[in-house]
Amino acid sequence: MSQKRITDTFQKVKRPGRTQKQGKSAQISAKSFQAPTQSTVSDAAELQRQTDIQLLKQFDLNPDFGPCIGITRLERWERAEKFGQTPPGDVRDLIIQHDGDEEYTHCLWNDYKQML
């Protein structure tokens, strides 16, 4: 008994407009050389913002630097440094860069302090 191949059951279908040389890798490389559009720039900025906020949330959730309710992140960072801790310098830089943005300056639990 001979072995059946999958091509015996399913016929090969060639897609129109696609040559042998132009495969998936050629299509991907053509896309990678396009100039960045406004949406990709805003997507990159949003991704960076989410990464920054995630770093700040990790700082808030770290109990080594003391409680964070009732004070700003910068006050908490400075207090931790005053008491001999080594808070991340990236956190301080982010807070100073975005001084007017409450999402950067206030702690994760800022909205919940009214409930306490």
BARO-266938 format. One record per residue: x, y, z of N, C-alpha, C in turn; residue in three letters; residue number from 0. Coordinates in nm, 2 decimals, always signed. Example, Ala and Ser with C-alpha at 12.3 -4.5 7.8 and 13.67 -1.06 7.14 Angstrom:
2
[[+1.32 -0.57 +0.78] [+1.23 -0.45 +0.78] [+1.32 -0.33 +0.78] "ALA" 0] [[+1.28 -0.22 +0.71] [+1.37 -0.11 +0.71] [+1.29 +0.00 +0.79] "SER" 1] 
//
This chain:
116
[[+0.08 -0.12 +0.00] [+0.00 +0.00 +0.00] [+0.09 +0.12 +0.00] "MET" 0] [[+0.06 +0.21 -0.09] [+0.14 +0.33 -0.10] [+0.09 +0.44 +0.00] "SER" 1] [[+0.18 +0.53 +0.04] [+0.14 +0.64 +0.13] [+0.07 +0.75 +0.05] "GLN" 2] [[-0.03 +0.80 +0.11] [-0.10 +0.91 +0.04] [-0.04 +1.04 +0.10] "LYS" 3] [[-0.03 +1.14 +0.01] [+0.02 +1.27 +0.05] [-0.10 +1.36 +0.07] "ARG" 4] [[-0.08 +1.46 +0.14] [-0.19 +1.56 +0.16] [-0.22 +1.63 +0.03] "ILE" 5] [[-0.13 +1.64 -0.05] [-0.16 +1.71 -0.18] [-0.24 +1.62 -0.28] "THR" 6] [[-0.25 +1.50 -0.24] [-0.34 +1.41 -0.32] [-0.48 +1.44 -0.29] "ASP" 7] [[-0.51 +1.48 -0.17] [-0.65 +1.51 -0.13] [-0.68 +1.66 -0.15] "THR" 8] [[-0.59 +1.75 -0.12] [-0.61 +1.89 -0.13] [-0.52 +1.94 -0.24] "PHE" 9] [[-0.59 +2.00 -0.34] [-0.51 +2.06 -0.45] [-0.44 +2.18 -0.41] "GLN" 10] [[-0.33 +2.21 -0.47] [-0.25 +2.33 -0.45] [-0.32 +2.45 -0.52] "LYS" 11] [[-0.33 +2.56 -0.44] [-0.40 +2.68 -0.50] [-0.29 +2.79 -0.50] "VAL" 12] [[-0.27 +2.85 -0.61] [-0.18 +2.96 -0.62] [-0.26 +3.09 -0.61] "LYS" 13] [[-0.21 +3.17 -0.53] [-0.28 +3.30 -0.51] [-0.25 +3.40 -0.63] "ARG" 14] [[-0.35 +3.47 -0.68] [-0.32 +3.56 -0.79] [-0.23 +3.68 -0.74] "PRO" 15] [[-0.15 +3.72 -0.83] [-0.07 +3.84 -0.80] [+0.06 +3.81 -0.71] "GLY" 16] [[+0.08 +3.69 -0.68] [+0.20 +3.66 -0.60] [+0.29 +3.57 -0.68] "ARG" 17] [[+0.41 +3.61 -0.69] [+0.51 +3.54 -0.77] [+0.59 +3.45 -0.68] "THR" 18] [[+0.67 +3.37 -0.73] [+0.76 +3.28 -0.65] [+0.86 +3.36 -0.57] "GLN" 19] [[+0.92 +3.46 -0.62] [+1.02 +3.54 -0.55] [+0.96 +3.62 -0.44] "LYS" 20] [[+0.84 +3.67 -0.46] [+0.78 +3.76 -0.36] [+0.70 +3.68 -0.26] "GLN" 21] [[+0.76 +3.65 -0.15] [+0.70 +3.57 -0.05] [+0.67 +3.65 +0.07] "GLY" 22] [[+0.65 +3.59 +0.18] [+0.61 +3.66 +0.30] [+0.72 +3.74 +0.35] "LYS" 23] [[+0.85 +3.70 +0.34] [+0.96 +3.78 +0.39] [+0.97 +3.91 +0.30] "SER" 24] [[+0.94 +3.90 +0.18] [+0.95 +4.02 +0.09] [+0.84 +4.12 +0.13] "ALA" 25] [[+0.72 +4.07 +0.17] [+0.62 +4.16 +0.21] [+0.65 +4.23 +0.34] "GLN" 26] [[+0.71 +4.15 +0.43] [+0.74 +4.20 +0.57] [+0.85 +4.31 +0.55] "ILE" 27] [[+0.95 +4.28 +0.47] [+1.06 +4.38 +0.46] [+1.01 +4.51 +0.39] "SER" 28] [[+0.91 +4.50 +0.30] [+0.86 +4.62 +0.24] [+0.78 +4.70 +0.34] "ALA" 29] [[+0.71 +4.64 +0.43] [+0.64 +4.71 +0.53] [+0.73 +4.78 +0.63] "LYS" 30] [[+0.84 +4.72 +0.66] [+0.93 +4.77 +0.77] [+1.00 +4.90 +0.72] "SER" 31] [[+1.01 +4.93 +0.59] [+1.08 +5.05 +0.55] [+0.98 +5.16 +0.52] "PHE" 32] [[+0.86 +5.15 +0.56] [+0.76 +5.27 +0.55] [+0.79 +5.37 +0.65] "GLN" 33] [[+0.77 +5.49 +0.62] [+0.79 +5.60 +0.71] [+0.69 +5.60 +0.82] "ALA" 34] [[+0.72 +5.63 +0.94] [+0.63 +5.63 +1.05] [+0.51 +5.73 +1.03] "PRO" 35] [[+0.40 +5.68 +1.06] [+0.28 +5.76 +1.04] [+0.24 +5.82 +1.18] "THR" 36] [[+0.15 +5.91 +1.18] [+0.10 +5.97 +1.30] [+0.05 +5.87 +1.40] "GLN" 37] [[-0.02 +5.77 +1.35] [-0.07 +5.67 +1.44] [+0.04 +5.58 +1.51] "SER" 38] [[+0.14 +5.55 +1.44] [+0.25 +5.47 +1.50] [+0.33 +5.56 +1.60] "THR" 39] [[+0.34 +5.69 +1.57] [+0.41 +5.77 +1.67] [+0.32 +5.78 +1.79] "VAL" 40] [[+0.19 +5.80 +1.78] [+0.11 +5.81 +1.90] [+0.10 +5.68 +1.97] "SER" 41] [[+0.10 +5.57 +1.90] [+0.10 +5.44 +1.96] [+0.23 +5.41 +2.04] "ASP" 42] [[+0.34 +5.46 +1.99] [+0.47 +5.45 +2.06] [+0.47 +5.53 +2.18] "ALA" 43] [[+0.41 +5.65 +2.17] [+0.40 +5.74 +2.29] [+0.31 +5.68 +2.40] "ALA" 44] [[+0.20 +5.62 +2.35] [+0.11 +5.56 +2.45] [+0.17 +5.43 +2.51] "GLU" 45] [[+0.25 +5.36 +2.44] [+0.32 +5.24 +2.49] [+0.42 +5.29 +2.59] "LEU" 46] [[+0.49 +5.40 +2.56] [+0.59 +5.45 +2.66] [+0.53 +5.50 +2.79] "GLN" 47] [[+0.41 +5.56 +2.77] [+0.34 +5.61 +2.89] [+0.29 +5.49 +2.98] "ARG" 48] [[+0.24 +5.39 +2.91] [+0.20 +5.27 +2.99] [+0.32 +5.21 +3.06] "GLN" 49] [[+0.43 +5.20 +3.00] [+0.55 +5.15 +3.06] [+0.59 +5.23 +3.18] "THR" 50] [[+0.59 +5.36 +3.16] [+0.62 +5.45 +3.27] [+0.53 +5.44 +3.39] "ASP" 51] [[+0.40 +5.43 +3.36] [+0.30 +5.42 +3.47] [+0.32 +5.28 +3.54] "ILE" 52] [[+0.35 +5.18 +3.47] [+0.37 +5.05 +3.53] [+0.49 +5.05 +3.62] "GLN" 53] [[+0.60 +5.12 +3.58] [+0.72 +5.14 +3.67] [+0.68 +5.22 +3.80] "LEU" 54] [[+0.60 +5.32 +3.78] [+0.56 +5.40 +3.90] [+0.47 +5.32 +3.99] "LEU" 55] [[+0.38 +5.23 +3.93] [+0.29 +5.15 +4.02] [+0.38 +5.05 +4.10] "LYS" 56] [[+0.48 +4.99 +4.03] [+0.57 +4.90 +4.11] [+0.64 +4.97 +4.22] "GLN" 57] [[+0.67 +5.10 +4.20] [+0.73 +5.18 +4.31] [+0.63 +5.19 +4.42] "PHE" 58] [[+0.50 +5.22 +4.39] [+0.40 +5.24 +4.49] [+0.37 +5.11 +4.57] "ASP" 59] [[+0.38 +5.00 +4.50] [+0.35 +4.87 +4.57] [+0.47 +4.81 +4.64] "LEU" 60] [[+0.58 +4.88 +4.64] [+0.70 +4.83 +4.71] [+0.70 +4.89 +4.85] "ASN" 61] [[+0.68 +4.80 +4.95] [+0.67 +4.85 +5.09] [+0.80 +4.90 +5.15] "PRO" 62] [[+0.91 +4.87 +5.09] [+1.05 +4.91 +5.14] [+1.06 +5.06 +5.15] "ASP" 63] [[+0.99 +5.13 +5.07] [+1.00 +5.28 +5.07] [+0.90 +5.35 +5.16] "PHE" 64] [[+0.83 +5.28 +5.24] [+0.73 +5.34 +5.33] [+0.59 +5.35 +5.27] "GLY" 65] [[+0.50 +5.40 +5.35] [+0.36 +5.42 +5.31] [+0.35 +5.53 +5.20] "PRO" 66] [[+0.25 +5.52 +5.12] [+0.25 +5.62 +5.01] [+0.11 +5.70 +5.01] "CYS" 67] [[+0.02 +5.67 +5.10] [-0.11 +5.74 +5.10] [-0.09 +5.87 +5.17] "ILE" 68] [[-0.14 +5.97 +5.11] [-0.14 +6.11 +5.16] [-0.02 +6.19 +5.12] "GLY" 69] [[+0.08 +6.14 +5.05] [+0.19 +6.21 +5.00] [+0.21 +6.18 +4.85] "ILE" 70] [[+0.28 +6.27 +4.79] [+0.31 +6.25 +4.64] [+0.42 +6.15 +4.63] "THR" 71] [[+0.44 +6.10 +4.51] [+0.54 +6.01 +4.48] [+0.68 +6.07 +4.50] "ARG" 72] [[+0.70 +6.19 +4.47] [+0.83 +6.26 +4.49] [+0.86 +6.27 +4.63] "LEU" 73] [[+0.76 +6.31 +4.72] [+0.78 +6.32 +4.86] [+0.82 +6.18 +4.92] "GLU" 74] [[+0.75 +6.08 +4.87] [+0.78 +5.94 +4.92] [+0.93 +5.90 +4.88] "ARG" 75] [[+0.96 +5.94 +4.75] [+1.10 +5.90 +4.70] [+1.20 +5.98 +4.79] "TRP" 76] [[+1.18 +6.11 +4.81] [+1.28 +6.18 +4.89] [+1.28 +6.13 +5.04] "GLU" 77] [[+1.17 +6.10 +5.09] [+1.17 +6.04 +5.23] [+1.24 +5.91 +5.24] "ARG" 78] [[+1.22 +5.82 +5.14] [+1.30 +5.70 +5.14] [+1.45 +5.72 +5.13] "ALA" 79] [[+1.49 +5.81 +5.05] [+1.63 +5.84 +5.03] [+1.69 +5.90 +5.16] "GLU" 80] [[+1.61 +5.98 +5.23] [+1.65 +6.04 +5.36] [+1.67 +5.94 +5.46] "LYS" 81] [[+1.59 +5.83 +5.46] [+1.61 +5.73 +5.56] [+1.70 +5.61 +5.52] "PHE" 82] [[+1.78 +5.64 +5.42] [+1.89 +5.55 +5.38] [+1.85 +5.44 +5.28] "GLY" 83] [[+1.73 +5.45 +5.23] [+1.69 +5.35 +5.12] [+1.75 +5.40 +4.99] "GLN" 84] [[+1.74 +5.31 +4.89] [+1.79 +5.35 +4.76] [+1.68 +5.33 +4.66] "THR" 85] [[+1.59 +5.43 +4.65] [+1.48 +5.43 +4.56] [+1.53 +5.44 +4.42] "PRO" 86] [[+1.46 +5.39 +4.32] [+1.51 +5.39 +4.18] [+1.52 +5.54 +4.13] "PRO" 87] [[+1.63 +5.57 +4.07] [+1.65 +5.70 +4.01] [+1.56 +5.73 +3.89] "GLY" 88] [[+1.52 +5.62 +3.82] [+1.43 +5.64 +3.71] [+1.29 +5.69 +3.75] "ASP" 89] [[+1.25 +5.65 +3.87] [+1.12 +5.69 +3.92] [+1.12 +5.84 +3.94] "VAL" 90] [[+1.23 +5.89 +4.01] [+1.24 +6.03 +4.03] [+1.24 +6.11 +3.90] "ARG" 91] [[+1.32 +6.06 +3.81] [+1.33 +6.13 +3.68] [+1.19 +6.14 +3.61] "ASP" 92] [[+1.12 +6.03 +3.61] [+0.98 +6.03 +3.55] [+0.89 +6.13 +3.62] "LEU" 93] [[+0.90 +6.14 +3.75] [+0.81 +6.23 +3.83] [+0.84 +6.37 +3.79] "ILE" 94] [[+0.97 +6.40 +3.79] [+1.01 +6.54 +3.76] [+0.98 +6.58 +3.62] "ILE" 95] [[+1.00 +6.49 +3.52] [+0.96 +6.51 +3.38] [+0.82 +6.55 +3.36] "GLN" 96] [[+0.73 +6.48 +3.44] [+0.58 +6.49 +3.42] [+0.53 +6.56 +3.54] "HIS" 97] [[+0.58 +6.67 +3.58] [+0.54 +6.73 +3.71] [+0.39 +6.77 +3.71] "ASP" 98] [[+0.34 +6.81 +3.60] [+0.20 +6.86 +3.61] [+0.09 +6.75 +3.59] "GLY" 99] [[+0.13 +6.63 +3.56] [+0.04 +6.52 +3.53] [+0.02 +6.44 +3.66] "ASP" 100] [[-0.10 +6.44 +3.71] [-0.13 +6.37 +3.84] [-0.11 +6.22 +3.83] "GLU" 101] [[-0.13 +6.16 +3.71] [-0.11 +6.02 +3.70] [+0.04 +5.98 +3.73] "GLU" 102] [[+0.13 +6.08 +3.71] [+0.27 +6.05 +3.74] [+0.31 +6.10 +3.88] "TYR" 103] [[+0.25 +6.20 +3.93] [+0.29 +6.26 +4.06] [+0.22 +6.19 +4.18] "THR" 104] [[+0.10 +6.15 +4.17] [+0.02 +6.09 +4.28] [+0.03 +5.94 +4.28] "HIS" 105] [[+0.02 +5.89 +4.40] [+0.04 +5.74 +4.41] [-0.08 +5.67 +4.36] "CYS" 106] [[-0.06 +5.54 +4.35] [-0.17 +5.45 +4.30] [-0.30 +5.46 +4.38] "LEU" 107] [[-0.28 +5.48 +4.51] [-0.39 +5.48 +4.60] [-0.45 +5.62 +4.63] "TRP" 108] [[-0.42 +5.72 +4.55] [-0.46 +5.85 +4.57] [-0.61 +5.87 +4.57] "ASN" 109] [[-0.68 +5.80 +4.47] [-0.82 +5.80 +4.46] [-0.90 +5.74 +4.57] "ASP" 110] [[-0.83 +5.65 +4.64] [-0.89 +5.57 +4.75] [-0.88 +5.63 +4.89] "TYR" 111] [[-0.80 +5.73 +4.90] [-0.77 +5.78 +5.04] [-0.90 +5.85 +5.10] "LYS" 112] [[-1.00 +5.89 +5.01] [-1.12 +5.94 +5.06] [-1.20 +5.83 +5.13] "GLN" 113] [[-1.18 +5.71 +5.10] [-1.26 +5.60 +5.16] [-1.20 +5.56 +5.29] "MET" 114] [[-1.08 +5.60 +5.32] [-1.02 +5.56 +5.45] [-1.07 +5.64 +5.57] "LEU" 115] 
//
